[in-house]
């Protein structure tokens, strides 16, 4: 016996929570063969027996044409799972049972999990699960996925049903020759007959609460949701600062001792730079990335669990539909203004892989906080305060245009218009958060991103090191300089000299490195390697000296083109790594990265040649 279990349910039914609780870190994430849909497989051991678990793509049914529904239906029909565990929302039972109605026609073994029983009880709903079990003919287990105490009972039930499986006792009777509407009516009649007398509630009529009347109002609600998301991001930043602080201490503590030790052993300088600069800083980058992920998942996991994110999604759905996205994308987009990494991780709230990948591509268009620390500095070297304000305004306007362009370019494939529909959802009730569960999920995701990022960031860091390393410390002896000067006739077409082009390349590694690299190539203080990897805490620049040195050889048109190129280049190596790890698609990560690099250079070219006519 394979002991293969499949988790089936609609989006937000709690599948991922159950999957993570069962499998922990024993997971493999990839894509289904031939499809850009995420595939989650894992395993757990219970009483000496190993069980495999597949978290099927979340979908609202099994008879649609989306990749998620086709994959899920084919997986179940093919009998790849010995047992299907169907999750339904006990607080919204009638709506959630539609998945059960469609599964019934497949005649496969199953158990039913009445998840979110705590929410149902808070709504003063009583569910006769024994009566429901009798009518369905399969075991029904009341459950709260966010609480750990019920998992032994779940594992016992799954083990028992794998030994002695049960199938649904009845299925909807579909009229011959009926259309989709007729089939849906038959399924709802079946649901009503199954649930008759199962649920009892003291609340006979649903009314919006005072809080919801504010959050869902057309104008006030948008401001309230916008403000709450921004406050949430600030709280997430505060939470991650201690982890970032600990990470930043690693290079400070290890750089000099490791360098002294290796130099004392007469180790070659390039090995010294790898072990004293690259590896400690790579560890710092990965810890900082994990800190962002932990803070974002902790705060926004809380907002999702209490029911706020559903209200925010409703408010911004019509606005974002023009980009081919659902309202849920508003959170990662706004988070992108603080940190692209946080925004990328925030796309986990999207319903399917295509929407999530498109949201990541759009988030890349949002300039992160690091950009706003360097653009005003560089602009002030060439322009007046009023002109600097116009530069910033122009960047913000282009952000809107770029998001539209990104949605048009990638949306046709990732979210085709034929598959788009308005967001259909019932607002979840407000309820108290399960802090232990939220913290556990946030830690699990942070640890996962740290492990995965360590390999990617190390590889990219070594590649950048190979280009920027100079044994003499002179920029002119680095491969980056030789390549930059060799291709300067080409980069001049885009309005960039070899020095500003090196700054553009460094902006792809880390936006914080730009001023340090400019200082190295224009003023001659420090090396490109130090400027890039130590810019966050060691390398200081004299903006007046740098401004004078740049203005001697850089025109205003080139400076403006350079700022545009840096702003809309790929966000940073950590964002690149996060996108790859979140999407599990090297192909799509490379496509988006190539689009942004090429787009930044094209924008630079246009801005330079137009600005050269007027400045």
SVG drawing of the C-alpha trace seen along z (x, -y; Angstrom):
<svg xmlns="http://www.w3.org/2000/svg" viewBox="-34 -74 86 76">
<polyline fill="none" stroke="black" stroke-width="0.4" points="0.0,0.0 1.3,-3.4 -0.4,-5.2 -0.8,-8.2 -3.1,-11.0 -4.4,-13.9 -5.7,-17.2 -8.6,-18.7 -10.4,-21.9 -11.3,-25.4 -8.8,-28.3 -8.6,-29.4 -10.1,-26.1 -7.0,-25.4 -5.3,-22.9 -1.9,-24.5 -2.2,-24.7 -3.0,-21.0 -0.3,-20.1 2.4,-22.1 1.3,-20.7 1.5,-17.1 4.7,-17.3 6.7,-20.1 9.9,-20.6 9.7,-17.3 8.3,-18.8 9.2,-19.1 7.8,-22.0 7.9,-22.2 5.5,-22.5 3.2,-19.9 4.7,-18.3 4.0,-20.6 2.0,-23.1 2.9,-26.3 1.0,-25.2 2.7,-24.6 3.0,-21.0 3.4,-20.3 4.5,-16.8 5.5,-15.8 5.5,-12.9 5.1,-12.1 5.7,-9.1 3.0,-7.9 3.3,-4.8 6.2,-3.5 4.4,-3.9 5.3,-6.5 2.5,-8.4 2.9,-10.7 0.8,-13.8 -0.1,-15.8 -1.5,-19.3 -3.7,-19.6 -4.1,-23.1 -6.9,-25.1 -9.9,-25.5 -13.6,-26.1 -14.7,-23.0 -13.6,-20.0 -15.5,-20.6 -14.0,-23.9 -11.3,-24.6 -8.6,-26.2 -5.2,-24.4 -5.8,-24.0 -9.2,-22.2 -8.0,-20.0 -4.9,-18.9 -6.9,-18.2 -9.6,-16.3 -7.1,-14.2 -5.1,-13.4 -8.1,-12.0 -9.6,-10.2 -6.3,-8.5 -6.3,-7.0 -2.9,-8.5 -4.2,-8.9 -5.3,-6.0 -7.4,-8.4 -8.7,-12.0 -9.0,-14.3 -11.6,-16.9 -11.5,-20.1 -14.6,-22.4 -15.2,-25.6 -17.5,-24.7 -18.5,-28.4 -19.7,-28.5 -20.7,-24.9 -23.2,-25.2 -20.8,-27.0 -17.9,-24.8 -19.9,-21.6 -19.9,-22.3 -16.5,-20.7 -17.9,-17.6 -20.8,-17.5 -18.4,-17.4 -16.1,-14.9 -19.0,-12.5 -19.2,-11.7 -15.6,-10.3 -16.5,-7.4 -13.2,-7.5 -12.4,-6.9 -12.5,-10.0 -12.8,-11.6 -14.3,-15.0 -12.7,-17.6 -15.0,-20.2 -12.3,-22.8 -12.6,-26.1 -14.9,-24.7 -13.7,-27.4 -15.1,-30.0 -18.4,-28.2 -18.7,-28.0 -17.9,-31.7 -20.9,-32.3 -23.0,-30.2 -23.5,-27.5 -24.0,-23.9 -23.1,-21.2 -24.4,-17.6 -21.4,-15.9 -22.7,-12.4 -25.8,-13.1 -23.7,-14.4 -21.4,-11.4 -24.5,-9.1 -25.8,-10.8 -22.5,-11.0 -21.3,-7.5 -17.7,-8.7 -16.1,-9.7 -16.6,-13.4 -14.1,-14.9 -14.7,-18.3 -11.4,-20.1 -9.5,-23.3 -6.3,-23.3 -4.7,-26.1 -4.7,-24.1 -2.2,-21.3 -4.3,-19.2 -6.5,-17.6 -3.8,-16.1 -3.4,-12.8 -7.1,-12.2 -6.6,-13.1 -3.7,-10.8 -5.6,-8.0 -8.5,-8.6 -6.4,-8.7 -4.5,-5.5 -7.8,-3.7 -9.4,-4.8 -6.4,-3.7 -6.9,-0.2 -10.7,-0.2 -11.7,-3.0 -15.2,-4.4 -16.8,-6.2 -19.6,-8.7 -23.0,-7.0 -24.7,-9.2 -24.0,-11.7 -26.0,-14.5 -28.4,-13.2 -27.5,-15.2 -30.4,-15.5 -29.5,-14.1 -28.6,-16.7 -28.6,-19.5 -26.4,-22.5 -23.9,-23.9 -26.7,-25.9 -28.8,-22.7 -25.9,-20.7 -25.2,-23.4 -28.8,-23.4 -28.7,-19.6 -25.6,-19.8 -27.1,-22.5 -30.2,-20.4 -28.0,-17.5 -26.2,-19.8 -29.4,-21.0 -30.7,-17.5 -27.5,-16.4 -27.3,-19.4 -31.0,-19.5 -31.1,-19.6 -27.3,-19.4 -26.6,-23.0 -28.4,-25.1 -27.6,-28.8 -29.0,-31.4 -28.3,-34.1 -31.2,-34.0 -30.3,-37.1 -26.8,-38.3 -26.1,-41.9 -22.8,-43.9 -21.1,-44.9 -20.2,-48.5 -16.6,-47.7 -17.5,-46.2 -19.7,-49.1 -16.6,-51.3 -14.1,-48.9 -16.4,-48.2 -17.5,-51.7 -16.3,-52.9 -14.1,-55.8 -13.5,-55.5 -12.9,-51.8 -10.0,-52.2 -8.2,-54.7 -8.8,-52.4 -7.5,-49.3 -4.5,-51.3 -3.5,-52.7 -3.9,-49.3 -1.6,-47.6 1.0,-50.3 0.9,-50.1 1.2,-46.3 4.3,-46.6 5.9,-49.0 5.2,-46.5 6.7,-43.8 9.8,-45.9 10.1,-46.5 9.9,-42.8 12.6,-41.9 15.0,-44.6 16.5,-42.6 17.2,-39.6 18.7,-42.0 20.8,-43.5 22.1,-40.1 22.8,-39.3 24.7,-42.5 27.0,-41.7 28.3,-38.6 30.4,-40.4 31.6,-42.9 32.7,-40.2 34.2,-37.8 35.7,-40.0 38.9,-41.1 39.6,-37.9 39.2,-35.6 41.3,-37.9 44.0,-38.1 44.0,-34.3 44.2,-33.5 46.8,-36.1 48.9,-34.7 48.7,-31.3 49.8,-33.0 46.6,-32.1 46.1,-33.6 44.3,-37.0 41.4,-35.9 40.6,-33.1 40.9,-35.5 38.3,-37.8 35.9,-34.9 36.1,-33.6 36.4,-37.0 34.0,-39.1 31.8,-37.0 30.7,-34.2 30.0,-36.3 28.1,-38.9 26.1,-36.2 25.1,-34.8 24.1,-38.3 22.0,-38.7 20.2,-35.4 19.5,-36.1 18.2,-39.6 16.0,-37.9 14.7,-35.4 14.0,-38.2 11.9,-40.0 9.9,-36.8 9.3,-36.1 8.1,-39.7 5.9,-39.9 4.3,-36.4 3.8,-37.0 1.9,-40.3 0.0,-39.5 -0.7,-36.0 -2.4,-37.7 -4.3,-40.1 -5.4,-37.1 -6.5,-35.0 -8.7,-37.7 -10.4,-38.3 -9.0,-41.7 -7.2,-40.7 -10.5,-39.5 -12.0,-43.0 -8.9,-44.7 -9.1,-42.3 -12.8,-43.3 -11.9,-47.0 -9.2,-47.0 -10.5,-44.2 -12.1,-46.5 -8.9,-48.6 -6.5,-45.8 -8.7,-43.9 -7.3,-46.2 -3.9,-44.6 -5.4,-41.1 -5.0,-40.6 -7.5,-40.1 -7.8,-42.5 -5.6,-40.3 -2.6,-41.6 -2.9,-45.0 -1.0,-43.8 2.1,-42.6 2.1,-45.7 2.0,-48.1 4.6,-46.0 6.9,-46.4 7.3,-50.1 9.1,-49.0 10.9,-45.8 10.5,-43.8 11.3,-40.7 8.4,-41.2 6.1,-42.0 7.2,-38.9 6.5,-36.7 3.2,-38.4 2.0,-37.0 1.3,-33.7 -2.2,-35.0 -3.1,-34.7 -5.4,-31.9 -3.3,-30.3 0.2,-30.1 -0.4,-32.3 -1.9,-35.1 0.9,-34.8 3.6,-34.9 2.0,-37.9 1.7,-39.6 5.5,-39.1 6.2,-40.6 4.1,-43.6 5.7,-44.0 9.1,-44.3 7.9,-47.5 7.5,-49.1 10.7,-51.0 11.6,-49.7 12.7,-51.8 16.4,-51.5 15.8,-53.4 14.4,-56.4 17.6,-56.6 19.8,-57.0 17.7,-58.8 17.3,-62.1 21.1,-62.0 22.2,-61.6 19.5,-64.0 20.6,-66.7 24.1,-66.5 22.8,-67.7 19.4,-69.3 17.7,-71.9 15.3,-70.8 12.3,-71.6 13.8,-69.6 14.5,-66.7 10.8,-66.7 9.9,-66.5 12.3,-63.6 10.6,-61.7 7.1,-62.6 8.2,-61.3 9.4,-58.0 6.1,-57.5 4.1,-58.2 6.3,-55.7 5.6,-53.1 1.9,-53.1 2.8,-52.9 5.3,-50.1 2.8,-48.1 0.4,-48.3 3.1,-47.3 4.1,-44.3 0.5,-43.2 0.1,-43.4 3.3,-41.5 3.1,-38.7 -0.7,-38.7 -1.5,-37.1 0.2,-33.9 0.1,-33.9 -3.5,-35.2 -5.3,-35.0 -8.4,-37.1 -10.5,-34.0 -9.7,-32.7 -10.2,-36.0 -13.3,-36.5 -14.5,-38.8 -13.5,-37.8 -16.2,-35.6 -16.0,-35.2 -17.9,-35.4 -16.4,-37.6 -15.0,-35.4 -16.1,-36.2 -13.8,-38.1 -12.3,-35.8 -9.4,-35.6 -6.0,-34.7 -4.1,-31.6 -0.8,-33.2 1.1,-29.9 0.0,-28.7 0.8,-32.1 4.3,-32.2 5.0,-28.5 4.0,-29.1 6.1,-32.3 9.1,-30.5 8.7,-27.6 8.6,-29.9 11.5,-32.0 13.7,-28.9 12.6,-27.5 13.6,-30.7 16.9,-30.9 17.9,-27.4 16.9,-27.9 18.3,-31.4 21.7,-30.4 22.6,-28.4 21.3,-31.0 22.7,-34.1 26.1,-32.4 26.2,-31.5 25.3,-35.0 27.6,-36.6 30.5,-34.5 29.7,-35.5 29.7,-39.2 32.9,-38.7 34.6,-37.2 33.7,-40.3 34.5,-42.9 37.6,-41.3 40.9,-43.2 44.0,-41.8 45.6,-45.3 42.5,-47.0 42.5,-49.2 39.2,-49.3 41.0,-49.3 42.3,-45.7 38.9,-44.2 37.1,-42.2 34.1,-44.5 36.1,-47.5 37.5,-45.7 34.1,-44.6 32.6,-48.0 35.1,-50.0 35.1,-47.5 31.3,-47.8 31.1,-51.6 30.4,-52.4 27.2,-50.3 26.3,-51.6 26.7,-55.1 23.7,-54.4 21.7,-54.0 23.1,-57.2 25.5,-55.5 29.3,-55.8 31.4,-52.9 31.3,-54.3 27.6,-54.8 27.1,-51.5 29.1,-49.8 26.8,-51.6 23.8,-50.2 25.2,-46.7 25.8,-47.1 22.1,-48.2 21.1,-44.8 23.1,-43.3 21.9,-45.7 20.5,-49.2 22.4,-50.2 25.7,-49.5 25.2,-52.2 26.7,-55.1 29.6,-53.1 30.4,-51.8 30.1,-55.3 32.5,-56.5 35.0,-53.8 34.9,-54.5 34.6,-58.3 36.6,-59.2 38.9,-56.2 38.2,-55.5 37.7,-51.8 37.2,-48.9 34.1,-47.9 34.1,-44.6 34.1,-46.5 31.6,-49.1 29.2,-46.4 29.4,-43.9 30.2,-46.4 28.0,-49.3 25.4,-48.6 27.6,-49.2 31.2,-50.1 31.7,-52.2 30.8,-55.9 30.7,-58.4 31.3,-62.1 28.3,-63.2 29.9,-66.7 33.1,-65.1 31.3,-62.5 28.9,-65.1 31.8,-67.2 33.7,-64.2 30.5,-63.0 29.5,-66.5 33.0,-66.8 32.4,-63.9 28.6,-63.2 26.1,-65.4 22.6,-66.1 21.1,-63.9 23.3,-61.0 22.6,-61.4 18.8,-61.4 19.1,-58.3 21.3,-56.6 18.7,-57.2 15.9,-55.8 18.0,-52.8 18.9,-52.0 15.3,-52.5 13.7,-50.1 16.5,-47.6 15.9,-44.2 15.3,-45.1 18.3,-43.2 19.9,-39.7 17.9,-38.8 14.6,-39.7 15.7,-37.7 16.5,-34.7 13.2,-35.1 11.2,-35.2 12.8,-32.0 12.2,-30.2 8.6,-31.4 7.8,-30.6 9.9,-27.4 10.3,-28.4 13.8,-29.4 12.3,-30.0 9.8,-32.7 12.2,-34.3 14.7,-34.6 12.1,-36.0 11.0,-38.7 14.6,-39.6 15.5,-39.9 12.4,-42.1 13.4,-44.5 17.1,-44.7 16.1,-45.4 13.3,-47.7 15.6,-49.7 18.1,-50.2 15.5,-51.1 14.0,-53.7 17.5,-55.0 18.1,-55.4 14.8,-57.3 15.3,-59.5 18.9,-60.4 18.2,-61.3 15.2,-63.4 16.9,-65.1 20.0,-65.8 17.8,-68.1 16.7,-70.3 19.4,-70.0"/>
</svg>
